[in-house]
Amino acid sequence: MNRRNFLCAGIGGFAWSNLAMMRSASAMSSDRVLVVLFMRGGWDGLNVTVPYGDSAYYSLRPNIAIPEPRKGGPEAALDLDGFFGFHPSMTAFHDLYQKGMVAVMPAVQYAAASRSHFAGQDVIESGMLAQGDNGWLARYIQAAGKNPAISAVSISEQMPRSLFGLSIPPLVIPGLSGLSLAASQSDLPVVEKLINTAYSRSTRSGNPYASSLYEIGRELTARLAELQNAGSTYVSADAGYPVSTLGRSLSQASALIKARLGVEVIALNANGWDTHAAQGGSHPQARMSGLLADVSDSIGAFFYDLGVDASRVLLLTATEFGRTAAENGSEGTDHGNASTWMAVGPNVRGGVYLGSGWPGLDPSSLYEGRYLSHTIDFRTIYAEILQGFVGFSNVSEILPNSPRQILGIV
């Protein structure tokens, strides 16, 4: 095994060492788990939650509009309340809605919102309109006195901004099955022997953290195996996850939740929503149809897989912005303003939530003449989840200067 591979294995081992405390700490953690799924790229809320009751919708989108439910057939919207409907690819999500498990918020954003992906994601994930250096989930974990190495996980390639700013970095993994201390299976016994030998020695004096570090090191290989086992042991064989990045990520999230290792916050991503061209309408082979089918089927499988543990979980979908109200010349949509957010789970009060009302799609109602106006500030959603689901009362500490707006989604 060469020096570079050993060094990579050592760095990885140190990153996972925090997880050695998970089992003993899980009894002290909250029973609730918040899963935040970020739709990166700005998903088109108007074709997610279709406002078929607003006639202007069809004049704005002659090629990509979703037919209203009364048209019938597999390409018609799935009715929610007589005015809104889900995209027809979202059958699993529609089933959850009919069970009262989905709160749909079709017009979410913030005042004077950015239409830059990076700036928009920074605002949404920081939870503050002004530039900040930490994320809203990080501030919650810190204010609630949680150990971030135990309570927070990002199943992704890199840490999301929502978890920036913690003194101890949370676990960031692409998946449980790939966790390993070595670059190859043949190297694993060598690495394990080196670690066990190193941490079996006496601790050095003068280091206040030495005792804890050595204790973690001695348990590292066993705890790592525990995480690997969770990735296979706790996933139902018949859950029906799509063979996709999101399906795999949510199956891993389910495994962590059911394994009860102390995880309370899980951050995930769904990419591909920057649909400037060939977005498509409701045809099953259209680009957005495929994206939405993946999201819907993955989340449906996730809650099925959780079983009784679903009562402990709330999943929130978020995005940096919506798309233009009108389709463009390439039969796509450009960067916009308000979009659909959804909260999903047994603790949610299902229904459609409009805040101050549906803003409308007629020219006089559109923000700057092009974009859906927002009627719900995204921080209101965070606040209600923190208070009503997580049970954290001092919301102003997490969301300073947040507007007061009561939705009642939890």
matplotlib code that plots the C-alpha trace (Angstrom):
import matplotlib.pyplot as plt

x = [0.0, 1.6, 1.9, -0.8, -3.4, -2.5, -2.7, -6.2, -7.3, -6.0, -7.8, -11.0, -10.6, -10.2, -13.3, -15.3, -13.9, -16.5, -19.1, -17.7, -19.8, -23.1, -24.4, -23.9, -25.2, -28.3, -30.2, -29.7, -30.8, -34.2, -36.5, -37.3, -35.3, -35.5, -34.5, -33.9, -33.9, -32.5, -33.7, -30.5, -30.9, -34.3, -37.2, -40.2, -42.8, -45.5, -45.1, -44.7, -47.8, -49.9, -52.2, -54.7, -57.4, -55.6, -56.4, -53.3, -51.1, -52.1, -51.6, -48.1, -47.1, -48.6, -46.1, -45.2, -48.4, -49.8, -53.4, -56.0, -57.4, -60.8, -59.0, -58.2, -55.6, -52.1, -50.8, -53.3, -52.6, -53.4, -56.0, -55.2, -58.0, -59.9, -57.4, -54.0, -52.7, -49.5, -47.5, -48.8, -45.4, -45.9, -48.2, -46.4, -46.3, -50.0, -50.7, -48.9, -50.9, -54.2, -53.1, -52.7, -48.9, -48.0, -48.1, -47.8, -46.6, -46.8, -45.4, -42.3, -39.4, -38.1, -38.2, -36.0, -34.7, -31.6, -31.8, -28.3, -28.0, -25.1, -26.4, -29.9, -28.6, -26.5, -29.6, -31.9, -29.3, -28.1, -31.6, -30.6, -31.0, -27.7, -24.4, -23.5, -20.8, -22.9, -26.1, -29.5, -29.1, -25.7, -27.0, -29.9, -27.5, -25.2, -28.0, -29.7, -26.4, -26.2, -22.9, -22.7, -20.5, -23.4, -26.6, -25.9, -25.2, -25.0, -25.4, -23.7, -20.3, -19.7, -21.1, -24.1, -24.0, -26.9, -24.3, -21.5, -20.0, -19.9, -16.9, -16.9, -17.7, -20.6, -20.4, -20.4, -20.7, -21.8, -23.2, -22.8, -21.8, -18.7, -17.2, -13.8, -10.6, -8.5, -8.2, -8.7, -10.1, -6.6, -5.2, -7.9, -6.2, -3.0, -4.8, -6.8, -3.7, -1.9, -4.9, -5.4, -1.7, -1.5, -4.5, -3.5, -0.5, -0.6, -1.9, 0.6, 0.4, -0.5, -3.2, -6.7, -8.3, -5.9, -8.0, -11.2, -9.3, -7.7, -11.0, -12.6, -9.7, -9.9, -13.6, -13.2, -13.1, -16.1, -18.2, -17.4, -18.5, -21.7, -22.4, -21.6, -24.1, -26.8, -26.7, -27.8, -29.5, -32.1, -33.4, -36.6, -36.1, -39.5, -39.2, -38.9, -36.3, -35.5, -32.0, -30.8, -28.6, -31.6, -33.1, -29.8, -29.4, -32.8, -32.3, -29.2, -31.1, -33.7, -31.1, -29.5, -32.9, -33.9, -30.5, -31.1, -27.5, -28.4, -28.9, -31.3, -30.6, -30.0, -29.2, -29.6, -29.5, -31.5, -29.8, -30.8, -33.5, -32.0, -34.4, -33.6, -34.4, -36.5, -38.1, -41.2, -44.7, -46.4, -45.3, -43.6, -40.5, -40.1, -37.1, -39.0, -41.3, -38.3, -36.9, -40.2, -40.9, -37.5, -38.3, -41.8, -40.9, -37.8, -39.8, -42.6, -40.2, -38.5, -41.6, -42.7, -39.2, -39.3, -42.4, -43.2, -40.1, -41.9, -43.7, -40.3, -39.5, -40.3, -38.9, -38.7, -38.1, -36.5, -35.0, -33.2, -35.9, -38.6, -38.7, -40.2, -44.0, -43.8, -42.0, -39.0, -38.3, -36.5, -39.6, -37.9, -38.0, -35.5, -34.5, -37.5, -38.8, -41.3, -41.5, -43.1, -41.8, -43.3, -43.2, -43.8, -44.5, -47.1, -46.6, -47.5, -51.0, -51.7, -53.1, -52.2, -50.9, -50.9, -49.9, -51.6, -53.3, -52.5, -50.6, -51.9, -50.3, -52.0, -49.6, -50.5, -49.8, -46.5, -43.4, -41.5, -43.9, -42.2, -42.2, -44.5, -44.7, -44.1, -46.7, -44.7, -41.3, -39.1, -38.0, -41.6, -41.4, -38.1, -39.5, -42.7, -40.6, -38.2, -41.0, -43.7, -41.7, -38.2, -39.5, -37.0, -38.6, -36.0, -36.4, -35.2, -31.7, -31.7, -33.6, -32.8, -35.2, -37.4, -40.9, -43.8, -46.3, -48.4, -49.0, -49.9, -48.2, -47.0]
y = [0.0, 3.3, 6.4, 8.4, 5.6, 5.2, 8.9, 9.1, 6.2, 7.8, 11.1, 9.2, 7.2, 10.4, 11.9, 8.8, 8.6, 11.0, 8.3, 6.0, 7.9, 7.4, 4.3, 5.6, 9.1, 7.9, 7.5, 11.1, 12.4, 13.7, 11.1, 13.4, 13.4, 16.3, 15.5, 18.5, 17.7, 20.6, 20.8, 22.4, 24.4, 25.9, 23.6, 24.8, 25.0, 25.9, 22.4, 20.7, 22.2, 23.0, 26.0, 24.7, 26.9, 30.0, 30.4, 32.6, 29.5, 28.0, 31.2, 31.6, 28.0, 26.8, 24.0, 22.8, 23.4, 20.3, 19.5, 20.0, 16.9, 17.0, 16.3, 12.8, 10.4, 9.7, 13.2, 15.2, 16.8, 14.9, 17.0, 18.4, 20.8, 21.8, 24.5, 22.9, 19.5, 17.6, 16.8, 13.4, 11.8, 12.4, 9.5, 8.3, 11.8, 12.2, 9.1, 10.6, 13.8, 11.9, 10.3, 13.8, 13.6, 16.5, 20.2, 22.0, 25.6, 26.8, 30.4, 30.4, 32.8, 36.0, 39.7, 41.0, 37.5, 36.8, 34.9, 33.6, 30.0, 30.5, 33.6, 32.1, 28.9, 30.9, 32.8, 29.8, 27.6, 30.3, 31.3, 34.9, 37.6, 39.2, 37.5, 35.0, 32.4, 29.7, 27.7, 27.6, 23.9, 24.5, 27.3, 25.0, 22.2, 24.6, 26.4, 23.1, 21.8, 18.9, 17.1, 17.8, 14.7, 12.6, 14.4, 15.8, 13.9, 15.1, 12.2, 14.0, 14.7, 17.8, 19.6, 21.8, 25.5, 24.8, 22.9, 25.4, 27.0, 24.1, 23.8, 20.0, 19.1, 16.8, 13.6, 14.0, 10.8, 9.8, 6.5, 4.0, 1.1, 2.8, 3.6, 2.1, 2.8, 1.6, 2.3, -1.3, -4.5, -6.0, -3.0, -3.1, -5.6, -3.6, -0.3, -1.9, -3.3, 0.1, 1.8, -0.7, -0.7, 3.1, 3.5, 0.7, 2.7, 4.8, 8.4, 11.3, 13.6, 17.2, 16.7, 17.2, 15.4, 12.4, 10.1, 10.7, 10.5, 7.1, 5.7, 6.7, 5.2, 1.9, 1.6, 3.0, -0.2, -1.7, 1.5, 1.8, -1.7, -0.8, 2.0, -0.2, -2.8, -0.2, 0.5, -3.0, -4.3, -1.6, -1.2, -3.1, -5.4, -4.4, -0.6, -0.1, 2.7, 4.0, 3.1, 6.7, 8.9, 10.2, 6.8, 5.5, 8.6, 8.3, 4.5, 5.4, 8.1, 5.5, 3.1, 5.7, 6.6, 3.0, 2.1, 4.8, 5.9, 9.4, 11.2, 14.1, 16.1, 14.7, 16.9, 15.6, 17.0, 16.4, 18.0, 18.8, 21.4, 24.2, 23.5, 26.3, 24.2, 21.1, 21.0, 19.3, 19.1, 16.0, 13.4, 10.5, 10.8, 14.6, 15.8, 17.2, 14.2, 11.9, 14.2, 14.4, 10.7, 10.1, 12.5, 11.2, 7.5, 8.0, 9.8, 7.3, 4.4, 6.3, 6.6, 3.0, 1.8, 3.7, 1.9, 2.7, 5.0, 7.4, 8.9, 10.3, 12.0, 15.2, 15.7, 19.2, 20.0, 23.4, 25.2, 28.4, 29.9, 29.0, 29.6, 32.2, 32.1, 32.0, 29.4, 30.6, 30.1, 26.8, 25.3, 25.7, 28.2, 30.6, 31.7, 33.0, 33.9, 31.9, 28.2, 25.2, 23.9, 20.8, 19.3, 15.6, 13.2, 11.9, 15.0, 17.4, 18.9, 18.0, 20.5, 23.5, 26.5, 29.9, 32.3, 35.6, 33.9, 32.8, 35.7, 35.0, 34.7, 37.5, 40.3, 42.7, 40.2, 38.9, 40.1, 42.4, 41.2, 37.8, 35.9, 34.3, 36.5, 34.9, 34.8, 32.7, 33.7, 30.6, 31.4, 31.0, 27.3, 26.8, 28.4, 26.2, 23.1, 24.1, 24.9, 22.4, 19.4, 19.6, 21.3, 24.2, 27.3, 30.0, 30.4, 34.0, 32.7, 30.6, 33.0, 36.6, 39.2, 36.5, 37.7, 36.4, 34.4, 31.6, 28.7, 25.8, 23.1, 21.1]
z = [0.0, -1.0, 1.2, -0.7, -0.2, 3.4, 4.0, 2.4, 4.5, 7.6, 6.9, 6.2, 9.4, 11.4, 9.9, 10.8, 14.3, 15.6, 14.9, 17.5, 20.0, 18.2, 19.9, 23.5, 22.6, 20.7, 23.9, 24.8, 21.4, 20.2, 18.8, 15.8, 12.6, 10.1, 6.5, 4.2, 0.5, -1.6, -5.2, -6.7, -9.9, -9.1, -9.8, -11.7, -9.0, -11.6, -13.2, -9.8, -8.2, -11.3, -10.9, -13.4, -12.0, -13.1, -16.8, -17.3, -16.7, -20.0, -22.0, -20.5, -21.3, -24.6, -25.0, -21.5, -19.5, -17.7, -18.7, -16.0, -14.2, -16.0, -19.3, -17.9, -19.1, -17.9, -18.8, -16.8, -13.5, -10.3, -8.5, -5.0, -4.1, -7.2, -8.2, -7.9, -9.0, -9.0, -12.2, -13.4, -12.8, -9.0, -8.3, -5.2, -3.9, -4.7, -2.6, 0.4, -0.1, -0.1, 3.2, 4.7, 4.9, 2.5, 3.1, -0.2, -0.3, -4.0, -3.6, -1.3, -1.5, 0.1, -0.7, -3.4, -4.1, -6.1, -9.3, -9.0, -8.2, -5.8, -4.1, -3.8, -2.3, 0.2, 1.4, 1.6, 3.3, 5.7, 6.7, 6.6, 3.9, 4.8, 4.0, 6.8, 7.4, 8.9, 8.0, 9.7, 10.5, 12.0, 14.2, 15.4, 16.2, 18.1, 20.0, 21.0, 22.4, 20.0, 19.1, 15.3, 14.8, 16.0, 15.2, 11.7, 8.4, 4.8, 2.3, -0.5, -2.1, -0.1, 2.9, 2.2, 3.3, 5.8, 7.9, 7.6, 10.7, 13.2, 15.5, 14.9, 11.2, 10.7, 8.8, 5.0, 3.0, -0.4, 1.0, 3.8, 1.7, 0.4, 3.9, 4.3, 6.1, 3.2, -0.5, -1.4, 0.4, 0.4, 2.3, 5.0, 7.4, 7.3, 8.1, 10.9, 12.5, 12.3, 13.9, 16.7, 17.5, 17.5, 19.9, 22.2, 23.5, 26.6, 26.1, 26.1, 29.1, 28.7, 26.1, 27.5, 24.6, 24.4, 26.5, 24.5, 21.2, 22.1, 23.3, 20.0, 18.1, 19.8, 18.8, 15.3, 13.2, 15.1, 14.8, 11.1, 10.5, 12.4, 9.9, 6.9, 8.3, 8.7, 5.0, 4.2, 7.3, 7.7, 4.1, 3.2, 0.3, -1.2, -0.6, -4.4, -4.4, -8.0, -9.2, -9.0, -6.9, -5.0, -4.5, -3.1, -0.9, 0.6, 1.2, 3.2, 5.1, 6.0, 7.2, 9.5, 10.9, 11.6, 13.1, 15.8, 15.9, 17.2, 13.8, 14.0, 10.9, 7.4, 4.4, 0.8, -2.7, -5.9, -8.9, -12.5, -12.1, -14.2, -17.1, -19.6, -22.6, -23.5, -20.1, -21.5, -20.2, -18.9, -21.5, -19.5, -21.6, -21.0, -19.1, -16.1, -16.0, -15.4, -12.7, -10.9, -11.1, -9.5, -6.6, -6.1, -6.3, -4.1, -1.3, -1.5, -1.1, 1.8, 3.8, 3.0, 4.1, 7.4, 8.5, 12.2, 12.2, 9.8, 12.8, 13.9, 10.5, 8.6, 5.1, 3.7, 0.1, -0.6, -3.7, -4.4, -6.7, -9.1, -12.9, -15.1, -15.4, -19.2, -21.1, -23.2, -26.9, -26.2, -24.5, -21.1, -18.3, -17.0, -13.4, -11.6, -8.1, -6.0, -6.1, -4.5, -1.2, 0.6, 4.0, 4.2, 7.0, 9.5, 11.8, 8.9, 8.5, 4.9, 2.4, 0.2, 2.1, 0.4, 3.1, 2.1, -0.9, -4.4, -6.0, -9.5, -13.0, -14.8, -16.0, -13.3, -10.6, -11.8, -9.9, -12.3, -15.0, -15.4, -12.1, -9.6, -6.5, -3.1, -0.4, 2.1, 3.4, 3.5, 7.1, 8.3, 7.2, 9.1, 12.2, 12.2, 11.7, 14.5, 16.9, 16.0, 14.9, 16.5, 19.6, 19.7, 21.0, 20.7, 16.9, 16.8, 17.8, 14.6, 12.3, 13.3, 11.9, 10.4, 9.6, 11.7, 9.7, 10.9, 8.4, 10.7, 8.6, 11.7]

ax = plt.figure().add_subplot(projection="3d")
ax.plot(x, y, z, "-o")
ax.set_aspect("equal")
plt.show()
